[in-house]
Amino acid sequence: MAQPQSVADCGAPGAADLAARRRDVRAVLLLSGLPSLGGSAYLAATPSLPVFGIYAEGDFGADSMRRVIGASKHPQSTLKVIPGSGHGVELFAQHPELQRATVTCLQDQVK
């Protein structure tokens, strides 16, 4: 059984593309990055796959991330919009509660 995929920024396209190739991926975490067009289409067309997105409100692409998560048909797909303009893993240092929320979300998906 594959674990959830999580990578920041430019790894986000790879995470969604991997999910499209590996049907045993059970959740996708997008941290400050957007999936490829094909990955976005797969995430939108796969109601069994939850997507957890984390983005700073001032980061480039925040509106696109809202569309990606909004297109997901999984009821537990979630977008955490963080105040400010941080990017990637620095968001965890700036917002310690984000780590717990991320872990909880992923644990819920791999049970």
C-alpha positions in Angstrom: 0.0 0.0 0.0 1.5 3.4 -1.0 1.7 6.2 1.5 0.3 9.6 0.8 2.5 11.7 -1.5 3.8 15.0 -0.2 6.2 17.4 -1.8 6.5 21.2 -1.9 6.4 23.6 -4.8 7.8 22.1 -7.9 7.3 18.6 -6.6 3.5 19.1 -6.6 3.2 18.2 -10.3 5.0 15.0 -9.6 2.8 14.1 -6.7 -0.4 14.4 -8.7 1.2 12.7 -11.7 2.3 9.8 -9.5 -1.2 9.4 -8.1 -2.5 9.2 -11.7 0.0 6.4 -12.4 -0.3 4.5 -9.1 -3.8 3.6 -8.1 -2.6 2.7 -4.6 -1.9 6.3 -3.7 -4.6 7.2 -1.1 -4.1 11.0 -0.7 -2.2 13.8 -2.2 -0.7 16.7 -0.3 0.1 19.9 -2.3 2.3 22.3 -0.4 2.8 25.7 -2.1 2.7 24.2 -5.6 0.2 23.2 -8.3 -0.2 19.9 -10.1 0.3 19.7 -13.9 -2.7 20.0 -16.1 -2.9 16.3 -16.4 -2.5 15.9 -12.7 -5.2 18.5 -12.1 -7.6 16.7 -14.4 -6.9 13.4 -12.6 -7.5 14.9 -9.2 -10.8 16.4 -10.4 -11.9 13.1 -12.0 -11.1 10.8 -9.1 -13.6 11.1 -6.3 -11.9 8.5 -4.2 -8.7 10.6 -3.9 -8.6 13.3 -1.3 -6.4 16.3 -1.9 -5.0 18.4 0.9 -3.6 21.7 -0.3 -1.6 24.2 1.8 -0.9 27.7 0.4 -0.2 31.2 1.7 -2.8 33.7 0.7 -0.1 36.0 -0.7 1.8 33.3 -2.6 1.7 33.2 -6.4 -0.9 30.7 -7.5 -3.2 30.8 -4.5 -6.3 31.3 -6.8 -5.2 28.4 -8.9 -4.9 26.2 -5.8 -8.4 27.1 -4.8 -9.6 25.9 -8.2 -7.7 22.7 -8.0 -9.0 21.8 -4.5 -12.5 23.0 -5.5 -12.6 20.7 -8.5 -11.9 17.7 -6.3 -15.0 15.6 -5.7 -13.7 13.9 -2.6 -15.7 15.3 0.4 -12.5 15.5 2.6 -10.4 17.5 0.1 -9.2 20.5 2.0 -7.4 23.8 1.3 -5.6 25.5 4.2 -5.0 29.1 3.3 -2.4 30.5 5.5 -2.2 34.3 6.1 0.8 36.1 4.7 3.1 35.2 1.9 5.3 32.3 3.1 6.2 29.5 0.8 6.8 25.8 1.2 8.1 24.3 4.4 8.7 27.8 6.0 4.9 27.8 6.5 5.3 25.1 9.1 7.8 27.2 11.1 5.6 30.3 10.8 2.4 28.4 11.8 3.2 25.5 14.2 -0.5 24.3 14.2 -0.2 23.6 10.5 2.0 20.5 11.2 -0.6 18.9 13.4 -3.4 19.7 10.9 -1.4 18.1 8.1 -0.5 15.0 10.1 -4.1 14.6 11.2 -5.4 14.9 7.7 -3.0 12.3 6.3 -3.5 9.9 9.2 -7.3 10.0 8.5 -6.7 9.0 4.9 -4.3 6.0 5.6 -6.4 4.3 8.3 
